[in-house]
Amino acid sequence: MNTTLSKSDLQSSRIQELTKQFTALEPEIRESPEKRALSLLHGMIHEIWHQQQAALPDSSHRLVLQDIADLYKSAPKMESPAERTPLPIGTPAPDFELPDANGNRVRLQDYRGRPLVLVFYPLDWSPGCSQQLDLYQQELEEFEKRGAGIIAISVDSIYSHAAWSAVRRITFPLLADFHPKGEVVRRYQVYREADGFAERALYVLDTDGLIRYAHVSPYVHHIPDIYELFRVLDGLKALQPSS
């Protein structure tokens, strides 16, 4: 008997797994327009899945999740200039504790003793954010070579993070600064009050939790230079005492 699962079977299993995660997390969020919007998104994804399951040949089922992943290409553009300036170099990074996409609490202190890249970004599913975090996922090995951790933070909920990270296959932590909304983003001085989300900003912390690099993109849609980020991490690595 052949026990090998087809691509369609694997994708169906993944949809079922994500549905269970969504259902388990749903009671933890208070009623709000954001929760209703996420519930609608959840329903839309399932409707697309069921329609294409019925209409497409088995070999085409793999297009379903890719179609969802590509939604950012038709999303409204973000092109506003920066409004905030980051915290000064050399100051201690403000402490925080936030939930990741699975509801696990992540603390800044958990990363003490290694360099850390903090990525503040506007919103899940938006054009620049999809491209930026895809880039960091593709280059994750380069961060690991430099001994650096990477965390991304936005004002989205854990439900949005869970769906977005699954569709985009993002494996590093996405933290939800959802309630009180933007509390941590404000501590890092990169909250856009009129828009209700973060600037596109980067901080690099050293092993003692001090800010050694800070950058706010001049426009929200500008993706920071990853090679500059690597140069900063290389500089920090050169300063570490050899073991």
C-alpha positions as CSV (number, residue, x, y, z in Angstrom):
1,M,0.0,0.0,0.0
2,N,1.4,3.4,-1.0
3,T,1.5,5.7,2.1
4,T,3.1,8.7,0.3
5,L,1.0,11.8,0.6
6,S,0.3,13.9,-2.5
7,K,1.0,17.7,-2.5
8,S,-2.8,18.2,-2.3
9,D,-3.0,16.0,0.8
10,L,-0.1,17.8,2.5
11,Q,-1.7,21.2,1.7
12,S,-5.0,20.1,3.0
13,S,-3.4,18.8,6.2
14,R,-1.7,22.2,6.6
15,I,-5.0,24.1,6.1
16,Q,-6.6,21.9,8.8
17,E,-3.6,22.4,11.1
18,L,-3.9,26.2,10.7
19,T,-7.6,26.1,11.3
20,K,-7.1,24.3,14.6
21,Q,-4.6,26.9,15.6
22,F,-6.9,29.7,14.6
23,T,-9.8,28.2,16.5
24,A,-7.7,27.7,19.7
25,L,-6.4,31.3,19.6
26,E,-9.8,33.0,18.8
27,P,-11.2,33.1,22.3
28,E,-8.1,35.0,23.6
29,I,-8.8,38.1,21.6
30,R,-11.5,40.6,22.6
31,E,-14.3,41.5,20.3
32,S,-13.2,44.3,17.9
33,P,-13.3,45.3,14.2
34,E,-9.9,43.7,13.9
35,K,-11.2,40.4,15.1
36,R,-14.1,40.5,12.8
37,A,-11.8,41.3,9.9
38,L,-9.5,38.4,10.7
39,S,-12.5,36.1,10.9
40,L,-13.6,37.2,7.5
41,L,-10.1,36.7,6.1
42,H,-10.1,33.2,7.6
43,G,-13.4,32.5,5.9
44,M,-12.1,33.9,2.6
45,I,-9.1,31.7,2.6
46,H,-11.2,28.6,3.2
47,E,-13.7,29.6,0.5
48,I,-10.8,30.0,-2.0
49,W,-9.5,26.7,-1.0
50,H,-12.7,24.8,-1.3
51,Q,-13.6,26.5,-4.7
52,Q,-10.2,25.6,-6.2
53,Q,-10.3,22.1,-4.8
54,A,-13.5,21.5,-6.7
55,A,-12.5,23.4,-9.9
56,L,-8.8,22.6,-10.5
57,P,-7.0,19.4,-11.4
58,D,-4.9,17.9,-8.6
59,S,-1.6,19.1,-10.1
60,S,-2.8,22.7,-9.8
61,H,-3.7,22.7,-6.1
62,R,-0.4,24.1,-5.2
63,L,-1.4,27.4,-6.7
64,V,-3.9,28.1,-3.9
65,L,-1.5,29.2,-1.1
66,Q,0.7,31.0,-3.6
67,D,-2.3,33.1,-4.8
68,I,-2.8,34.1,-1.1
69,A,0.9,34.9,-0.7
70,D,0.8,37.1,-3.7
71,L,-2.1,39.3,-2.5
72,Y,0.4,41.9,-1.4
73,K,1.1,42.7,-5.0
74,S,-2.4,44.2,-5.4
75,A,-2.6,45.8,-2.0
76,P,-2.8,49.6,-1.5
77,K,0.6,51.3,-1.6
78,M,2.3,52.8,1.4
79,E,4.5,55.7,0.3
80,S,4.4,58.2,3.2
81,P,7.5,59.9,4.5
82,A,8.9,59.0,7.9
83,E,7.6,60.9,10.8
84,R,9.8,59.7,13.7
85,T,13.4,59.5,14.6
86,P,14.8,56.5,16.5
87,L,16.3,56.2,19.9
88,P,19.9,57.3,20.3
89,I,22.8,55.0,19.8
90,G,24.3,53.7,23.0
91,T,21.1,53.8,25.1
92,P,19.7,50.6,26.7
93,A,17.0,49.0,24.6
94,P,13.6,49.3,26.3
95,D,12.5,46.0,27.8
96,F,9.3,44.2,26.5
97,E,7.4,41.0,26.6
98,L,5.0,40.2,23.7
99,P,3.2,37.1,22.3
100,D,4.4,35.4,19.1
101,A,2.2,33.9,16.4
102,N,1.6,30.9,18.6
103,G,0.7,32.9,21.7
104,N,4.0,32.2,23.4
105,R,5.5,35.1,25.4
106,V,8.8,36.3,24.1
107,R,11.0,38.7,26.2
108,L,13.8,40.9,25.2
109,Q,15.8,39.4,28.0
110,D,15.6,36.0,26.3
111,Y,18.2,37.3,23.8
112,R,20.7,38.8,26.2
113,G,24.2,37.5,25.4
114,R,23.9,37.6,21.6
115,P,23.4,40.4,19.0
116,L,19.7,41.0,18.2
117,V,18.1,42.7,15.2
118,L,14.7,44.2,16.0
119,V,12.6,44.8,12.9
120,F,9.6,47.2,13.3
121,Y,7.3,47.1,10.3
122,P,3.9,48.7,9.5
123,L,1.5,45.8,8.8
124,D,1.2,42.1,7.8
125,W,0.0,41.6,4.2
126,S,1.3,45.0,3.0
127,P,3.6,45.2,0.0
128,G,6.9,46.4,1.5
129,C,6.5,44.3,4.6
130,S,6.0,41.1,2.6
131,Q,9.2,41.8,0.6
132,Q,11.3,42.8,3.6
133,L,10.5,39.9,5.8
134,D,10.8,37.5,2.8
135,L,14.3,38.8,2.3
136,Y,15.3,38.2,6.0
137,Q,13.9,34.7,5.8
138,Q,15.9,34.0,2.7
139,E,19.0,35.3,4.4
140,L,18.4,33.8,7.8
141,E,21.5,31.7,7.5
142,E,23.6,34.9,7.2
143,F,22.1,36.2,10.5
144,E,22.9,32.8,12.1
145,K,26.5,32.9,10.9
146,R,26.9,36.2,12.7
147,G,25.4,34.8,15.9
148,A,22.5,37.2,15.7
149,G,18.8,36.7,16.5
150,I,16.1,38.4,14.6
151,I,12.6,39.5,15.8
152,A,9.9,41.4,13.9
153,I,7.3,43.5,15.6
154,S,4.1,45.1,14.4
155,V,0.7,46.1,15.8
156,D,-1.0,43.2,14.1
157,S,-2.7,40.5,16.2
158,I,-1.4,37.0,16.8
159,Y,-4.0,35.7,14.4
160,S,-2.8,37.8,11.5
161,H,0.8,36.8,12.4
162,A,-0.1,33.1,12.4
163,A,-1.7,33.2,9.0
164,W,0.9,35.5,7.4
165,S,3.9,33.6,8.7
166,A,2.4,30.3,7.5
167,V,1.6,31.7,4.0
168,R,5.1,33.3,3.7
169,R,6.9,30.5,5.5
170,I,8.5,32.9,8.0
171,T,10.2,31.0,10.8
172,F,11.7,33.8,13.0
173,P,9.4,35.3,15.7
174,L,6.7,37.8,14.7
175,L,5.5,39.6,17.8
176,A,2.1,41.2,18.3
177,D,2.1,44.7,19.8
178,F,-1.6,44.6,19.6
179,H,-3.0,45.4,23.0
180,P,-2.3,48.0,24.4
181,K,-1.9,48.8,20.7
182,G,1.6,50.0,19.8
183,E,2.9,50.1,23.4
184,V,6.3,48.6,22.6
185,V,6.5,50.5,19.2
186,R,6.0,53.7,21.2
187,R,8.9,52.8,23.6
188,Y,11.2,52.5,20.6
189,Q,10.0,55.9,19.4
190,V,8.7,54.7,16.0
191,Y,4.9,54.8,16.3
192,R,3.1,56.7,13.5
193,E,0.2,58.2,15.5
194,A,-2.0,59.3,12.5
195,D,-1.6,55.9,10.8
196,G,-1.8,53.7,13.9
197,F,1.2,51.5,13.0
198,A,5.0,51.5,13.1
199,E,7.5,53.1,10.9
200,R,9.7,50.7,9.0
201,A,12.6,50.7,11.4
202,L,15.6,48.6,12.5
203,Y,17.5,48.4,15.7
204,V,20.6,46.3,16.3
205,L,21.4,45.5,20.0
206,D,24.7,44.2,21.3
207,T,25.1,41.4,23.7
208,D,24.4,43.7,26.7
209,G,21.2,45.0,25.2
210,L,22.6,48.4,24.1
211,I,21.4,50.0,20.9
212,R,24.3,50.0,18.4
213,Y,22.5,50.8,15.3
214,A,19.1,52.5,14.6
215,H,17.5,53.2,11.3
216,V,14.1,54.6,10.2
217,S,13.3,54.3,6.5
218,P,12.9,57.8,4.9
219,Y,9.7,56.5,3.3
220,V,7.4,53.7,4.7
221,H,7.8,51.7,1.5
222,H,11.7,51.8,1.5
223,I,13.2,48.5,2.5
224,P,16.5,49.0,4.4
225,D,19.8,47.9,2.9
226,I,20.4,44.4,4.2
227,Y,24.2,44.6,3.4
228,E,24.5,47.6,5.7
229,L,22.8,45.5,8.4
230,F,25.3,42.7,7.9
231,R,28.2,45.3,8.1
232,V,26.8,46.4,11.5
233,L,26.6,42.8,12.7
234,D,30.1,42.1,11.4
235,G,31.4,45.1,13.4
236,L,29.8,43.9,16.6
237,K,31.2,40.4,16.0
238,A,34.7,41.9,15.6
239,L,34.3,43.6,19.0
240,Q,33.4,40.4,20.9
241,P,36.3,38.8,22.8
242,S,37.5,35.5,21.3
243,S,36.7,32.4,23.3
